[in-house]
């Protein structure tokens, strides 16, 4: 039984939307997901994101996909405890799927149900949680051919590395080591049935073997924290990490400090560093304090919690996953500097000239 008296999804076919969203929507559908005429596609959105959902739905129909839209509030209250069964069934029967919603506290387990179906049925999938108008006009207009080329260069450099060091002027000084049996995953916009991706895209990540040091979060943090706390420049989080576990948190904002500490201890592995990533999207040139886009900005970030073991090969899991972004990183891979204050040192002029947006 649906939650509302009138199906919100019925309105997406005729709902007006800002036409400035269309280039980003078509970029997602045509270039990243490579939707073909006649494919079965499912677009899932929510009430807060419904105008962007309408743009994505429209782009899918223009591409010739047999497209069905679902609005979460048609089926359940927020936050979702479990992903509605009709949505899961639609995803299982799709060639392509797109999830464009806002994040709510406690919804990660439901999203993991969704992704589990995606991976089991090898659906080409774009994950657009916390998408907003600013991102549709910025990160979703990136040239993903260029972003993917940069991601490939990074993957080639990190694929067999043993150590990555990261420092920032704000105080970050961490060293990460890596297990050659764990995979580095490139999610830079070219989505396949084997590798789903956030959109906007542009990162190369793995589950680290070990991380030690101080990590200063002066950008933003993920899950529901991004919308709640936004820009942390004035109140950075100082994370002390020892043997891949969070040992202490310090922040002038005591509410944030205590809330983050509680979140990082919701399970045995919630305080464990599950992701180490390098952002690769040079089409994004500044932070907007929305994690979905900011983690793709050239730089390095970590996440506490689930290591996406189905992709990386890590043999542990967690019901939580929270990314944390540091600004203007200096990065060394096995002693070779590849980034200076947030700028890659290896990019040639030809590649930079091709970085114009779609």
SULCOR-V315137 format. One record per residue. RES is the residue in three letters. PSI is psi in degrees with one decimal (* if undefined). OMEGA is omega in whole degrees, 0 to 359 (999 if undefined). NEAR is the number of other C-alpha atoms within 8 Angstrom. Layout:
# SULCOR-V315137
<<RES PSI OMEGA NEAR> <RES PSI OMEGA NEAR>>
This chain:
# SULCOR-V315137
<<UNK 130.7 182 3> <UNK 156.5 186 9> <UNK -34.8 181 9> <UNK 159.4 178 9> <UNK -26.1 182 5> <UNK 132.9 183 5> <UNK 115.9 178 10> <UNK -33.1 183 11> <UNK -25.2 180 9> <UNK -23.4 185 7> <UNK -12.8 185 8> <UNK -30.7 183 12> <UNK -33.0 184 8> <UNK 0.8 184 5> <UNK 128.6 174 8> <UNK 147.2 177 6> <UNK 161.4 179 9> <UNK 118.3 183 8> <UNK -15.6 175 6> <UNK -15.8 177 6> <UNK -19.4 190 13> <UNK -41.4 178 11> <UNK -43.3 178 9> <UNK -39.0 179 12> <UNK -42.5 180 13> <UNK -32.2 175 12> <UNK -45.0 178 12> <UNK -47.9 187 12> <UNK -48.2 188 14> <UNK -42.7 187 10> <UNK -40.4 184 11> <UNK -49.6 181 11> <UNK -17.9 179 14> <UNK 52.6 181 8> <UNK 133.8 181 11> <UNK 152.8 178 8> <UNK 133.2 177 8> <UNK -9.0 178 7> <UNK 153.2 178 12> <UNK 122.8 184 11> <UNK 140.3 177 13> <UNK 128.4 176 14> <UNK 121.5 178 15> <UNK 129.5 179 15> <UNK -173.6 177 14> <UNK 176.6 186 13> <UNK -40.9 181 9> <UNK -27.5 188 6> <UNK 12.9 194 13> <UNK -30.9 179 11> <UNK -41.8 175 10> <UNK -39.6 176 12> <UNK -39.6 179 14> <UNK -38.2 178 13> <UNK -43.2 179 14> <UNK -41.2 177 13> <UNK -43.9 179 13> <UNK -41.3 179 9> <UNK -36.9 178 12> <UNK -40.4 179 14> <UNK -38.9 177 10> <UNK -36.1 180 7> <UNK -8.7 177 11> <UNK 9.7 178 10> <UNK 149.1 172 14> <UNK 99.0 196 10> <UNK 133.7 174 11> <UNK 137.0 180 7> <UNK 144.3 175 12> <UNK 134.3 174 11> <UNK 123.0 189 14> <UNK -40.5 184 11> <UNK -9.1 171 13> <UNK -18.8 190 13> <UNK -24.6 187 11> <UNK 164.8 173 10> <UNK 162.2 173 7> <UNK 146.7 357 6> <UNK 150.4 180 8> <UNK 132.9 172 10> <UNK -40.0 176 8> <UNK 143.8 178 7> <UNK 128.8 181 11> <UNK 136.1 185 9> <UNK -39.9 178 6> <UNK -33.1 178 6> <UNK -44.5 179 10> <UNK -39.2 180 11> <UNK -38.8 178 8> <UNK -41.9 180 9> <UNK -43.5 182 13> <UNK -26.0 183 10> <UNK 7.1 186 7> <UNK 153.9 167 12> <UNK -33.8 187 9> <UNK 144.9 178 14> <UNK 155.3 182 14> <UNK 132.4 185 11> <UNK 101.5 185 11> <UNK 96.9 186 16> <UNK 174.1 171 13> <UNK 152.3 182 10> <UNK 138.4 176 9> <UNK 145.4 180 9> <UNK 125.1 176 8> <UNK 1.7 184 8> <UNK -5.2 183 11> <UNK -43.6 178 11> <UNK -37.4 178 11> <UNK -38.4 177 11> <UNK -35.1 177 9> <UNK -33.6 174 8> <UNK -44.1 180 10> <UNK -50.1 183 10> <UNK -33.3 178 8> <UNK -40.5 177 8> <UNK -41.4 177 11> <UNK -50.1 184 13> <UNK -37.3 181 10> <UNK -37.2 183 6> <UNK 4.1 177 7> <UNK 52.1 178 8> <UNK 134.3 172 13> <UNK 124.3 195 15> <UNK 131.8 174 14> <UNK 125.4 184 14> <UNK 111.7 188 11> <UNK 53.5 181 13> <UNK 127.7 184 10> <UNK 17.3 174 11> <UNK 141.8 179 12> <UNK 173.1 182 8> <UNK -40.8 182 8> <UNK -40.2 179 6> <UNK -38.3 179 11> <UNK -29.5 181 13> <UNK -9.5 181 11> <UNK -88.0 187 10> <UNK -32.3 181 12> <UNK -1.6 174 13> <UNK 9.5 179 13> <UNK 152.5 174 14> <UNK 101.7 188 12> <UNK -12.3 170 11> <UNK -43.3 178 8> <UNK -45.5 180 10> <UNK -42.2 180 17> <UNK -36.4 178 13> <UNK -40.7 177 8> <UNK -43.3 177 10> <UNK -37.9 179 15> <UNK -38.8 177 9> <UNK -42.8 179 8> <UNK -45.7 180 9> <UNK -37.7 178 12> <UNK -34.7 182 7> <UNK -36.2 185 9> <UNK -14.8 189 9> <UNK -37.8 181 9> <UNK 20.1 183 6> <UNK 159.6 178 10> <UNK -32.3 187 8> <UNK 136.8 171 10> <UNK 128.5 176 13> <UNK 140.0 179 13> <UNK 133.2 176 13> <UNK 153.3 173 11> <UNK 160.6 178 13> <UNK -21.6 179 6> <UNK -12.8 176 6> <UNK -3.5 176 9> <UNK 133.3 175 13> <UNK 91.2 182 11> <UNK 154.5 175 12> <UNK 128.9 179 11> <UNK 139.8 174 12> <UNK 161.0 193 11> <UNK 149.3 179 12> <UNK 121.5 182 8> <UNK -16.3 179 7> <UNK -11.2 178 5> <UNK 140.8 188 11> <UNK 142.5 165 11> <UNK 128.4 184 12> <UNK 129.3 177 10> <UNK 116.3 175 11> <UNK 87.6 188 16> <UNK 28.4 172 16> <UNK -21.1 180 15> <UNK 91.8 189 11> <UNK 135.9 179 15> <UNK 169.0 175 9> <UNK -22.3 181 10> <UNK -32.3 184 7> <UNK 107.6 173 9> <UNK 169.8 187 12> <UNK 147.5 162 12> <UNK 150.5 167 10> <UNK 130.6 2 11> <UNK 152.1 186 12> <UNK 174.5 175 13> <UNK 60.9 174 16> <UNK 156.8 175 15> <UNK 123.9 188 16> <UNK 162.9 173 11> <UNK 177.6 169 14> <UNK 117.3 184 16> <UNK 152.8 174 13> <UNK -40.0 181 9> <UNK 145.7 176 10> <UNK 135.2 178 15> <UNK 144.0 175 12> <UNK -165.1 179 11> <UNK 129.5 179 12> <UNK 119.7 184 13> <UNK 115.5 182 12> <UNK 94.2 180 15> <UNK 12.7 174 15> <UNK -95.4 177 14> <UNK 173.4 178 17> <UNK 164.0 192 13> <UNK -159.9 187 10> <UNK -140.5 183 12> <UNK -13.0 181 9> <UNK -33.8 184 9> <UNK -49.0 180 13> <UNK -31.5 185 7> <UNK -40.3 187 6> <UNK -23.1 174 9> <UNK -126.2 186 11> <UNK 119.7 181 9> <UNK 12.5 183 12> <UNK -42.1 182 7> <UNK -16.2 180 6> <UNK 66.2 183 9> <UNK 152.1 172 12> <UNK 130.8 174 12> <UNK 111.6 182 11> <UNK 122.1 174 13> <UNK 121.2 183 12> <UNK 128.3 180 14> <UNK 126.8 182 10> <UNK 44.8 174 7> <UNK 12.2 179 11> <UNK 146.3 176 10> <UNK 118.6 181 13> <UNK -31.4 178 8> <UNK 157.9 176 7> <UNK 134.5 176 11> <UNK 133.0 179 8> <UNK 141.4 177 11> <UNK -28.3 174 7> <UNK 97.2 186 7> <UNK -30.8 178 7> <UNK -46.4 178 6> <UNK -44.8 180 9> <UNK -49.7 184 13> <UNK -37.9 180 8> <UNK -40.9 179 8> <UNK -41.7 179 8> <UNK -43.2 178 9> <UNK -45.2 180 8> <UNK -40.8 183 9> <UNK 2.0 178 13> <UNK 26.9 178 10> <UNK -18.2 176 8> <UNK 172.7 183 10> <UNK -30.4 183 7> <UNK 8.9 181 10> <UNK -20.6 179 16> <UNK 9.0 184 12> <UNK 138.0 179 10> <UNK 111.5 183 17> <UNK -13.5 182 15> <UNK 137.4 170 14> <UNK 123.1 190 13> <UNK 150.9 173 11> <UNK 122.0 179 12> <UNK 145.1 188 14> <UNK 5.0 188 15> <UNK 95.0 181 15> <UNK -2.9 172 9> <UNK -10.0 177 13> <UNK 120.0 187 12> <UNK 3.6 177 6> <UNK 157.0 177 6> <UNK 141.7 174 10> <UNK 3.0 177 6> <UNK 38.5 168 10> <UNK 118.1 190 12> <UNK -36.5 184 13> <UNK -40.0 178 13> <UNK -41.1 189 14> <UNK -31.8 181 13> <UNK -13.4 178 12> <UNK -13.6 176 16> <UNK 139.3 178 15> <UNK 124.1 184 12> <UNK -164.3 177 17> <UNK 142.4 172 14> <UNK 161.2 175 13> <UNK 166.2 172 12> <UNK 139.9 173 12> <UNK 138.4 177 15> <UNK -151.5 192 18> <UNK 133.3 184 15> <UNK 14.3 183 15> <UNK 55.7 185 11> <UNK -28.4 179 11> <UNK -22.2 178 6> <UNK -47.4 185 8> <UNK -24.6 184 13> <UNK 3.3 177 10> <UNK 143.9 186 11> <UNK 21.2 177 5> <UNK 170.0 182 7> <UNK 170.4 176 11> <UNK 151.2 178 12> <UNK -2.2 181 10> <UNK 160.7 175 14> <UNK 117.4 181 14> <UNK 118.0 179 10> <UNK 153.6 179 12> <UNK 129.0 190 12> <UNK 129.1 172 15> <UNK 148.2 182 16> <UNK 149.3 167 10> <UNK 64.6 184 11> <UNK 148.6 162 14> <UNK 129.1 186 14> <UNK 135.5 174 13> <UNK 129.1 175 12> <UNK 113.6 184 13> <UNK 41.9 176 9> <UNK -10.3 179 7> <UNK 123.0 181 6> <UNK 126.5 178 10> <UNK -6.5 178 11> <UNK 137.6 178 13> <UNK 110.1 180 12> <UNK 47.8 175 8> <UNK 5.2 179 11> <UNK 130.5 177 9> <UNK 140.8 180 9> <UNK -6.6 187 8> <UNK 2.6 184 5> <UNK 132.5 178 7> <UNK 163.0 184 6> <UNK -39.0 182 6> <UNK -43.3 180 6> <UNK -39.8 179 9> <UNK -36.8 180 8> <UNK -20.9 179 7> <UNK 5.4 187 8> <UNK 12.3 178 12> <UNK 151.1 183 8> <UNK 163.7 179 7> <UNK * 999 8>>
